[in-house]
């Protein structure tokens, strides 16, 4: 008989995945990591479209930018976990009686399944007229611009770092155009040095800039999130 020392009624078992014919070793490792990731299992239980939902939950718990009535733009929003969190917190469905009703605009290159309380648009946010379209859809400006985007991995660390920083800088430029004074910008970056110029720019345009690694971020990942609050306009 195996003695249980976990105190939770059952042993913690790690799922092992055998390498199948035609499957790369990297794919096998990814699948194994997914199967053993507690945030992946938790997302399924809670009805979120991905584990990334817990990153924005943690960030908002700390900085409180997704308030009822807020107008939010989610860039590169697929698969939609951040939109799901934001819709509940800004009261986009009007479920919180007596609270202001917020708006969620989600943008992505790919078409997405609908999300309750969110307006999803298939749009490349770096197009010249993207900021004008966002303001038209919102009938004004936004209170929050957020992004969990990551460029397709090339396998070359420095290249991947530069790609994600380019996306983040483009997201910041759109935020400067569509944010209300006092607004918030939240975006994923990768630690590696090239983020210095972005940090400098954000510190000039916002009252406070923080860098955070949520508990939901994988420990072996170099990702972190910049949270810039108090947009100066």
C-alpha positions, 0 to 999 in steps of 0.5 A: 500500500502506498502511503499518501503524504500529500494531505489531499486524498490522492498522490500527485501523478505526472503524466508522461507522453511517449513520442509518437511516430511523426511527432517531433520531440519538441511537440511531445515536450509541449504536450507533456507540459500542457498535460501537467500544467495546473493552470491548463486544468484550472482554465478548463474547469473555470471555462476560460479559453486558455491559461493566460486568463490567470495572468490578467486576473493576477495583474488586475487584482494588483493594479485594478484597471478592469473596473466596471464601465471601463472601455477596453481594447485587447490586441491580438486577443485570440484565443480570448481568455483575456477578453473573457476576464475583462468582460466579467470585470468591466461588467460588459454584460450588465450583470452587476446591478447598479454598476456601470457597463463596460465595453470590450473590443478584441482585435486579432488577425484570425477570426474568432468564436464569439465571446459574450459581452465582447465585440471581436474584429478581424483586423491587423492593429498595425494598419494605418487606420486601425486607431481610427477604427477602434475609436469609431467602434468605441464611439470615443477613446479607451480606458485600457489597452492590453496585449498578450501577443507573442510573435511566432517562435523562430527558435532563435532567442534573440530574434524572438525577443526582437519580434515580440518587442516590435509588437509591443512597441507597435501596441504602445503606439496605438495605445498613445492614440486611443487612450483617454488621459489616466488610462492604462497600458498592459503588455507582454514583453521578454526580458533581454535588453531591447525593452529599455527604449520602450520602458523609457518611452512609457515612463515619459507618457505614463505616471507609473510603470511597473514590470511584473511576472505573474505567478501564472507565467511559466517559471522557465519563460522570460516573459514579464508584463509591463503595466503603465498607469496614468496616461498623460495624454 
